[in-house]
Amino acid sequence: MFKINHQNILKGKIGPKNGLDEGALKKFCVNAQSHVGTILKSADKEGYAFLKLPDNAKLIDQIRRFAAGQKKYQWENIIVLGIGGSALGVTAIKETLLGCFHDITHKPRLIVVDNIDPVFVTNAAEHLDMKKTLFIVISKSGGTVEPLALYALAKEKMEKLVGKNWQKHFVFITDPVDGLLRKMATDDKITAFEIPPKVGGRFSVLSAVGLVPASLVALDVTGLLRGAKLMRGYIEKNKGIENPALLLAATQYLMDKEKGKPMTVIMPYCNELFRVADWYRQLLAESIGKNIKTGPTPINALGTTDQHSQVQLWNEGPDNKLVIFLRVLKHATDLKIGHNLPKPMDFLNGKNLSAILDASYVGTSESLVKSGRPNLTIDIPKIDAVTLGALFMLFEFQVALLGLLYGVNAFDQPGVEHGKQITKKLLSSTRVK
């Protein structure tokens, strides 16, 4: 599916200080192969249930019926109220498959409101026709502060605008049994989809969390699941260093533990995939950052944009980073420059933008090699729903592997929960109004 070029992490390319010995890397992958089997056999266990999401045909039928029933309302806006894993995956799907300009020219718009900044929320409310808006409220626990606060505002607004029919403007995605959101769905007769209890929020993009919003803007949800299933099968079939999830996890782990590289940059050379890098940042940070000695720090970047903001640091700054490039081999469209540029820039005349973009990637990668800085590249044939679903599964499986390699629970987030508890306690006091 995806080709991973790992030559630029080997000592033959970047030297023994930062480079891995290929024989030792292969041996490490062979020894770690048992972890792949452990994960594949654990799909019924807490956290690992993300593996089963591509097989949920019943959910796809349910979503299709729901989306078909919503067409009569001719919604102009689909607004997702969520945060963290309840928002980043939706944004990644939207930006990858629709692009950042979709909402300017197409309806229904898909808008993710993932913060409670009052100016941000006010702007969204003032510039959209709320009577033509469907809100999707997402919280696995059913009690997350941000989406519940936004829901309260939206409900009040809709009660004033449409009266007793306000419920048709809402759909919930939450735990199938527990939590306040589930109770409110039952009490107010609001349609509610389930997040499987054993699937964590940051692993939930291929559940109703991502698929319901995607279906409402006519995206290929079947393709997303097909890609994830293909990648799962590819991971199951391929062994050792030929296994892409194992190669990525082994590289990240060894670069951290043996080469002093506790930071991982993920840099797509493609605007469509930038929000995937955003999603991956949470996936890695919340899953593996569990003690003072464990957890590569994720950094997201965009090529070529961040060649002009971060590459100086990566080449000559602290020698503590592994760079992972995402390279698209065939773009959906392309543009060719005419012959209007004079010397000394006439070398651009007649070039396609895709060729310039790819040359920029090669230049960045080779400059890092010259500086002895490790980097590897994931070659992606093209951008579509199948590819995106495969990427989601690849990275989720890789992070699950990292949890086993580091010996941490990749599926909890006690550091986040502590902050939530303090926030709720503070807001429950009389000091905050």
NUKOLRO-286289 format. One record per residue (C-alpha): residue number from 0; residue in one letter; x, y, z. Coordinates in Angstrom, 1 decimal, decimal comma. Example, Ala and Ser with C-alpha at 12.3 -4.5 7.8 and 13.67 -1.06 7.14 Angstrom:
! residues 2
REC vexmar kedo   east  north     up
REC      0    A   12,3   -4,5    7,8
REC      1    S   13,7   -1,1    7,1
***
This chain:
! residues 433
REC vexmar kedo   east  north     up
REC      0    M    0,0    0,0    0,0
REC      1    F    2,4    2,7    1,2
REC      2    K    6,1    2,5    0,6
REC      3    I    8,2    3,6    3,5
REC      4    N   11,7    4,8    2,5
REC      5    H   13,8    4,4    5,7
REC      6    Q   17,3    4,8    4,1
REC      7    N   17,8    8,2    5,7
REC      8    I   17,7    6,8    9,2
REC      9    L   20,5    4,3    8,6
REC     10    K   24,1    4,9    9,6
REC     11    G   25,2    4,3    6,0
REC     12    K   23,5    7,6    5,0
REC     13    I   23,7    9,8    8,1
REC     14    G   26,6    8,4   10,0
REC     15    P   26,9    6,2   13,2
REC     16    K   26,1    9,0   15,6
REC     17    N   22,5    9,3   14,6
REC     18    G   22,0    6,4   12,2
REC     19    L   20,7    3,0   13,0
REC     20    D   22,4   -0,2   11,9
REC     21    E   20,1   -1,9    9,4
REC     22    G   20,9   -5,4   10,6
REC     23    A   20,1   -4,3   14,2
REC     24    L   16,9   -2,6   13,1
REC     25    K   15,8   -5,7   11,2
REC     26    K   16,6   -7,9   14,3
REC     27    F   14,6   -5,5   16,5
REC     28    C   11,6   -5,7   14,3
REC     29    V   11,8   -9,5   14,2
REC     30    N   11,9   -9,6   18,0
REC     31    A    9,1   -7,1   18,3
REC     32    Q    6,9   -9,1   15,8
REC     33    S    5,1  -10,8   18,7
REC     34    H    3,6   -7,4   19,7
REC     35    V    1,8   -7,3   16,4
REC     36    G    0,2  -10,6   17,2
REC     37    T   -0,7   -9,5   20,7
REC     38    I   -2,5   -6,4   19,3
REC     39    L   -4,3   -8,4   16,6
REC     40    K   -5,6  -10,8   19,2
REC     41    S   -6,7   -8,1   21,5
REC     42    A   -9,5   -6,5   19,5
REC     43    D  -12,1   -7,3   22,2
REC     44    K  -10,0   -5,7   24,9
REC     45    E  -10,2   -2,1   26,2
REC     46    G   -8,6    0,3   23,8
REC     47    Y   -7,7   -2,2   21,1
REC     48    A  -11,3   -2,3   19,8
REC     49    F  -10,4    0,3   17,2
REC     50    L   -9,3   -2,7   15,1
REC     51    K  -12,9   -3,8   14,7
REC     52    L  -14,3   -0,5   13,5
REC     53    P  -13,8   -1,3    9,8
REC     54    D  -16,1   -4,3   10,1
REC     55    N  -19,2   -2,5   11,4
REC     56    A  -21,5   -2,9    8,4
REC     57    K  -24,6   -2,4   10,7
REC     58    L  -23,3    1,1   11,5
REC     59    I  -22,8    2,0    7,9
REC     60    D  -26,4    1,0    7,1
REC     61    Q  -27,6    3,1   10,1
REC     62    I  -25,6    6,1    9,0
REC     63    R  -26,8    5,9    5,4
REC     64    R  -30,4    5,8    6,5
REC     65    F  -29,9    8,8    8,8
REC     66    A  -28,1   10,8    6,1
REC     67    A  -30,9   10,0    3,6
REC     68    G  -33,5   11,2    6,1
REC     69    Q  -31,7   14,5    6,6
REC     70    K  -31,8   15,5    3,0
REC     71    K  -35,4   16,8    3,3
REC     72    Y  -34,2   19,5    5,6
REC     73    Q  -31,7   20,9    3,1
REC     74    W  -29,2   21,8    5,7
REC     75    E  -26,7   24,5    4,8
REC     76    N  -24,4   23,9    7,8
REC     77    I  -23,3   20,8    9,6
REC     78    I  -21,7   22,0   12,8
REC     79    V  -19,7   19,6   14,9
REC     80    L  -19,4   20,5   18,6
REC     81    G  -16,5   18,5   20,0
REC     82    I  -12,9   18,7   21,2
REC     83    G   -9,8   16,5   21,0
REC     84    G  -10,6   13,1   19,6
REC     85    S  -14,2   14,2   19,0
REC     86    A  -13,0   16,9   16,6
REC     87    L   -9,5   16,3   15,2
REC     88    G  -10,5   13,2   13,2
REC     89    V  -13,5   15,0   11,7
REC     90    T  -11,3   17,9   10,7
REC     91    A   -8,7   15,6    9,2
REC     92    I  -11,4   13,8    7,1
REC     93    K  -12,8   17,2    5,9
REC     94    E   -9,6   18,9    5,0
REC     95    T   -8,2   15,8    3,3
REC     96    L  -11,2   14,9    1,2
REC     97    L  -12,9   18,2    0,7
REC     98    G  -10,0   20,7    1,0
REC     99    C   -9,9   24,0    3,0
REC    100    F  -12,1   26,0    0,5
REC    101    H  -15,0   23,6    0,4
REC    102    D  -17,2   25,7    2,7
REC    103    I  -16,9   28,8    0,5
REC    104    T  -18,5   27,2   -2,6
REC    105    H  -20,4   24,2   -1,4
REC    106    K  -23,3   23,3    0,9
REC    107    P  -23,8   21,8    3,3
REC    108    R  -20,7   23,3    4,9
REC    109    L  -18,9   21,1    7,4
REC    110    I  -17,7   23,2   10,3
REC    111    V  -15,9   21,9   13,4
REC    112    V  -16,2   24,2   16,5
REC    113    D  -13,6   22,7   18,8
REC    114    N  -12,9   25,6   21,2
REC    115    I  -14,9   27,8   23,6
REC    116    D  -13,2   31,0   22,8
REC    117    P  -16,2   33,5   22,9
REC    118    V  -15,2   35,5   19,9
REC    119    F  -14,7   32,4   17,8
REC    120    V  -18,1   31,0   18,8
REC    121    T  -19,8   34,4   18,4
REC    122    N  -18,4   34,7   14,9
REC    123    A  -19,7   31,3   13,9
REC    124    A  -23,2   32,1   15,2
REC    125    E  -23,4   35,5   13,6
REC    126    H  -22,3   34,4   10,1
REC    127    L  -24,5   31,3    9,7
REC    128    D  -28,2   30,7    9,3
REC    129    M  -29,0   28,7   12,4
REC    130    K  -32,4   27,7   11,1
REC    131    K  -30,6   25,8    8,3
REC    132    T  -28,0   24,2   10,7
REC    133    L  -27,7   20,6   12,1
REC    134    F  -25,5   20,3   15,2
REC    135    I  -23,6   17,1   15,9
REC    136    V  -22,6   17,0   19,6
REC    137    I  -19,8   14,6   20,3
REC    138    S  -18,5   13,5   23,7
REC    139    K  -17,6    9,9   24,5
REC    140    S  -18,0   10,4   28,3
REC    141    G  -21,1   12,6   27,8
REC    142    G  -19,7   15,1   30,2
REC    143    T  -16,9   17,0   28,5
REC    144    V  -17,1   20,6   29,4
REC    145    E  -16,5   22,3   26,1
REC    146    P  -19,0   20,5   23,8
REC    147    L  -21,7   20,5   26,6
REC    148    A  -21,2   24,3   27,1
REC    149    L  -21,5   24,8   23,3
REC    150    Y  -24,6   22,5   23,2
REC    151    A  -26,3   24,6   25,9
REC    152    L  -25,8   27,8   23,8
REC    153    A  -26,9   26,1   20,6
REC    154    K  -30,0   24,6   22,3
REC    155    E  -31,0   27,9   23,8
REC    156    K  -30,6   29,6   20,4
REC    157    M  -32,6   26,9   18,5
REC    158    E  -35,5   27,0   21,1
REC    159    K  -35,9   30,7   20,4
REC    160    L  -35,6   30,3   16,7
REC    161    V  -37,8   27,3   16,0
REC    162    G  -39,6   26,5   19,2
REC    163    K  -40,8   23,0   19,9
REC    164    N  -39,1   21,5   16,9
REC    165    W  -35,6   22,3   18,1
REC    166    Q  -34,6   18,7   18,6
REC    167    K  -34,4   18,0   14,8
REC    168    H  -31,4   20,3   14,7
REC    169    F  -29,3   18,0   16,9
REC    170    V  -27,7   14,6   16,8
REC    171    F  -25,5   13,2   19,6
REC    172    I  -22,6   10,8   19,4
REC    173    T  -21,7    9,4   22,8
REC    174    D  -21,5    6,3   25,0
REC    175    P  -24,2    3,8   24,3
REC    176    V  -25,4    3,6   27,9
REC    177    D  -23,7    6,0   30,3
REC    178    G  -23,1    9,8   30,6
REC    179    L  -25,2   12,9   30,6
REC    180    L  -25,4   13,2   26,8
REC    181    R  -26,9    9,8   26,5
REC    182    K  -29,5   10,7   29,2
REC    183    M  -30,4   14,0   27,5
REC    184    A  -30,8   12,1   24,2
REC    185    T  -33,3    9,8   25,8
REC    186    D  -35,1   12,5   27,7
REC    187    D  -35,4   14,9   24,7
REC    188    K  -35,8   12,2   22,0
REC    189    I  -32,7   13,3   20,1
REC    190    T  -31,1   10,9   17,7
REC    191    A  -27,9    9,5   19,1
REC    192    F  -25,1    7,3   17,7
REC    193    E  -22,8    5,2   19,7
REC    194    I  -19,1    5,3   20,3
REC    195    P  -18,1    1,7   21,2
REC    196    P  -17,2    1,6   24,9
REC    197    K  -13,8    0,0   24,4
REC    198    V  -12,7    2,6   21,7
REC    199    G  -10,9    5,6   23,1
REC    200    G  -11,8    9,1   21,8
REC    201    R   -8,5    9,6   19,9
REC    202    F   -8,9    6,2   18,3
REC    203    S  -12,5    6,8   17,3
REC    204    V  -12,2    8,5   13,9
REC    205    L  -13,5    5,5   12,0
REC    206    S  -16,5    5,2   14,3
REC    207    A  -19,7    7,3   14,1
REC    208    V  -17,5   10,2   15,3
REC    209    G  -16,0   10,6   11,9
REC    210    L  -18,4    8,7    9,7
REC    211    V  -21,7   10,6   10,6
REC    212    P  -20,3   14,0    9,7
REC    213    A  -18,6   12,6    6,6
REC    214    S  -21,8   11,0    5,4
REC    215    L  -23,8   14,2    5,7
REC    216    V  -21,5   15,9    3,2
REC    217    A  -21,6   12,9    0,9
REC    218    L  -18,1   11,6    1,5
REC    219    D  -17,0    8,0    0,8
REC    220    V  -17,4    6,5    4,2
REC    221    T  -17,3    3,0    2,7
REC    222    G  -13,9    3,8    1,2
REC    223    L  -12,6    5,0    4,5
REC    224    L  -13,4    1,7    6,2
REC    225    R  -12,2   -0,3    3,2
REC    226    G   -8,8    1,5    3,4
REC    227    A   -8,5    0,8    7,1
REC    228    K   -9,4   -2,9    6,6
REC    229    L   -6,8   -3,2    3,8
REC    230    M   -4,1   -1,7    6,0
REC    231    R   -5,1   -4,0    8,9
REC    232    G   -4,7   -7,0    6,6
REC    233    Y   -1,4   -5,6    5,2
REC    234    I    0,0   -5,3    8,8
REC    235    E   -1,2   -8,8    9,6
REC    236    K    0,4  -10,3    6,5
REC    237    N    3,8   -8,6    6,5
REC    238    K    6,5   -9,4    9,0
REC    239    G    9,4   -7,7   10,5
REC    240    I   10,8   -4,6    8,8
REC    241    E    8,3   -5,2    5,9
REC    242    N    5,5   -4,4    8,3
REC    243    P    4,9   -0,6    8,0
REC    244    A    3,4   -0,1   11,5
REC    245    L    6,3   -2,1   13,1
REC    246    L    8,9   -0,2   11,1
REC    247    L    7,6    3,1   12,1
REC    248    A    7,2    2,2   15,8
REC    249    A   10,6    0,6   15,9
REC    250    T   12,2    3,6   14,3
REC    251    Q   10,5    6,0   16,7
REC    252    Y   11,4    4,0   19,7
REC    253    L   15,0    3,4   18,8
REC    254    M   15,6    7,0   17,8
REC    255    D   14,3    8,1   21,2
REC    256    K   16,0    5,5   23,4
REC    257    E   19,3    4,9   21,6
REC    258    K   19,9    8,0   19,6
REC    259    G   18,5   10,7   21,9
REC    260    K   15,7   11,9   19,5
REC    261    P   12,7   12,5   21,9
REC    262    M   10,9   14,6   19,3
REC    263    T    9,0   13,4   16,2
REC    264    V    8,2   15,8   13,3
REC    265    I    5,4   14,7   11,0
REC    266    M    5,5   16,8    7,8
REC    267    P    3,2   16,2    4,9
REC    268    Y    4,1   17,8    1,5
REC    269    C    0,5   18,3    0,8
REC    270    N   -2,0   20,7    2,3
REC    271    E   -4,8   18,1    2,3
REC    272    L   -2,9   16,0    4,9
REC    273    F   -1,9   18,8    7,3
REC    274    R   -4,9   18,1    9,5
REC    275    V   -3,9   14,4    9,6
REC    276    A   -0,6   15,6   11,1
REC    277    D   -2,7   17,5   13,6
REC    278    W   -4,7   14,4   14,5
REC    279    Y   -1,6   12,3   14,8
REC    280    R   -0,1   14,9   17,2
REC    281    Q   -2,9   14,1   19,7
REC    282    L   -2,8   10,4   19,0
REC    283    L    0,9   10,2   19,9
REC    284    A    1,0   12,7   22,7
REC    285    E   -1,9   11,4   24,8
REC    286    S   -1,1    7,8   24,1
REC    287    I    2,6    7,6   24,9
REC    288    G    3,4   10,6   27,1
REC    289    K    2,8    8,8   30,4
REC    290    N    5,9    9,4   32,6
REC    291    I    9,0   11,7   32,7
REC    292    K   11,0    9,2   30,6
REC    293    T    8,4    8,1   28,1
REC    294    G    6,8    9,9   25,2
REC    295    P    8,2   11,4   22,0
REC    296    T    7,0   14,9   21,6
REC    297    P    5,1   15,3   18,3
REC    298    I    5,6   18,4   16,1
REC    299    N    3,4   18,9   13,0
REC    300    A    4,6   20,8   10,0
REC    301    L    3,7   21,5    6,4
REC    302    G    5,8   21,4    3,3
REC    303    T    6,8   23,7    1,8
REC    304    T    5,5   26,2    4,3
REC    305    D    7,6   25,1    7,2
REC    306    Q   10,8   24,9    5,2
REC    307    H   10,8   28,6    5,8
REC    308    S   10,0   28,5    9,5
REC    309    Q   11,4   25,3   11,1
REC    310    V   13,9   23,6    8,9
REC    311    Q   16,7   25,9   10,0
REC    312    L   16,1   24,5   13,6
REC    313    W   16,0   20,9   12,4
REC    314    N   19,3   21,2   10,4
REC    315    E   21,4   23,2   12,8
REC    316    G   19,5   23,4   16,1
REC    317    P   19,3   20,8   18,9
REC    318    D   20,0   17,3   17,4
REC    319    N   16,9   15,7   19,0
REC    320    K   14,4   15,1   16,2
REC    321    L   13,2   12,4   13,9
REC    322    V   11,4   13,8   10,8
REC    323    I    8,7   11,7    9,1
REC    324    F    7,7   13,1    5,7
REC    325    L    4,4   12,3    3,9
REC    326    R    4,9   12,5    0,2
REC    327    V    2,0   12,3   -2,3
REC    328    L    3,1   10,7   -5,6
REC    329    K    0,1   11,8   -7,7
REC    330    H   -1,9   14,9   -7,0
REC    331    A   -5,6   15,2   -8,0
REC    332    T   -4,9   18,3  -10,0
REC    333    D   -1,8   20,2  -11,2
REC    334    L   -0,8   23,6  -12,7
REC    335    K    2,0   24,4  -15,1
REC    336    I    3,9   27,7  -15,0
REC    337    G    4,2   29,5  -18,4
REC    338    H    7,3   31,1  -19,7
REC    339    N    7,0   34,5  -18,0
REC    340    L    9,8   34,5  -15,5
REC    341    P   13,1   36,2  -16,5
REC    342    K   16,5   35,2  -15,3
REC    343    P   17,6   34,2  -12,6
REC    344    M   14,2   32,5  -12,0
REC    345    D   13,6   31,2  -15,5
REC    346    F   14,4   27,6  -14,3
REC    347    L   10,8   27,6  -13,1
REC    348    N    9,4   28,2  -16,5
REC    349    G    7,4   25,2  -17,9
REC    350    K    7,5   23,4  -14,5
REC    351    N    4,4   21,9  -12,9
REC    352    L    3,7   23,0   -9,3
REC    353    S    3,8   19,3   -8,3
REC    354    A    7,3   19,0   -9,6
REC    355    I    8,4   22,1   -7,7
REC    356    L    6,7   20,8   -4,5
REC    357    D    8,5   17,4   -4,9
REC    358    A   11,9   19,0   -5,6
REC    359    S   11,4   21,0   -2,4
REC    360    Y   10,7   17,8   -0,4
REC    361    V   13,9   16,2   -1,9
REC    362    G   15,9   19,3   -1,1
REC    363    T   14,7   19,3    2,5
REC    364    S   15,3   15,6    3,0
REC    365    E   18,8   15,7    1,5
REC    366    S   19,7   18,7    3,5
REC    367    L   18,8   16,8    6,7
REC    368    V   21,0   13,9    5,5
REC    369    K   23,9   16,2    4,9
REC    370    S   23,5   17,5    8,5
REC    371    G   23,3   13,9    9,8
REC    372    R   19,7   14,3   10,9
REC    373    P   17,4   11,2   10,6
REC    374    N   14,3   11,3    8,4
REC    375    L   12,1    8,8    6,7
REC    376    T    9,4    9,1    4,0
REC    377    I    6,0    7,5    3,6
REC    378    D    5,1    7,5   -0,1
REC    379    I    1,3    7,8   -0,6
REC    380    P    0,1    7,0   -4,1
REC    381    K   -2,8    9,5   -4,1
REC    382    I   -5,3   11,2   -1,8
REC    383    D   -8,7    9,5   -1,6
REC    384    A  -11,0    8,0    1,1
REC    385    V   -9,3    4,6    0,9
REC    386    T   -5,8    6,1    1,3
REC    387    L   -7,0    8,2    4,3
REC    388    G   -8,6    5,2    6,0
REC    389    A   -5,4    3,3    5,5
REC    390    L   -3,4    6,1    7,1
REC    391    F   -5,7    6,2   10,1
REC    392    M   -5,2    2,5   10,7
REC    393    L   -1,5    2,6   10,1
REC    394    F   -0,9    5,3   12,7
REC    395    E   -3,3    3,9   15,2
REC    396    F   -1,6    0,5   15,0
REC    397    Q    1,8    2,1   15,2
REC    398    V    0,9    4,0   18,4
REC    399    A   -0,6    0,8   19,9
REC    400    L    2,8   -0,9   19,2
REC    401    L    4,7    2,0   20,8
REC    402    G    2,6    1,5   24,0
REC    403    L    3,9   -2,1   24,2
REC    404    L    7,4   -1,1   23,3
REC    405    Y    7,5    1,6   26,0
REC    406    G    5,5   -0,5   28,5
REC    407    V    2,7    2,1   29,0
REC    408    N   -1,0    2,0   28,6
REC    409    A   -1,6    3,7   25,3
REC    410    F   -5,4    4,1   25,9
REC    411    D   -5,7    6,1   29,1
REC    412    Q   -5,0    9,8   29,7
REC    413    P   -4,7   10,4   33,5
REC    414    G   -2,8   13,7   32,9
REC    415    V   -5,8   15,1   31,0
REC    416    E   -8,4   13,8   33,4
REC    417    H   -6,7   15,6   36,3
REC    418    G   -7,0   19,0   34,5
REC    419    K  -10,6   18,3   33,7
REC    420    Q  -11,4   17,6   37,4
REC    421    I   -9,8   20,9   38,4
REC    422    T  -11,7   22,8   35,8
REC    423    K  -15,0   21,3   36,8
REC    424    K  -14,3   22,0   40,5
REC    425    L  -13,4   25,6   39,7
REC    426    L  -16,5   26,2   37,6
REC    427    S  -18,6   24,7   40,3
REC    428    S  -17,5   27,3   42,8
REC    429    T  -19,0   30,8   43,2
REC    430    R  -15,7   32,4   42,1
REC    431    V  -16,4   31,9   38,4
REC    432    K  -19,4   33,5   36,6
***
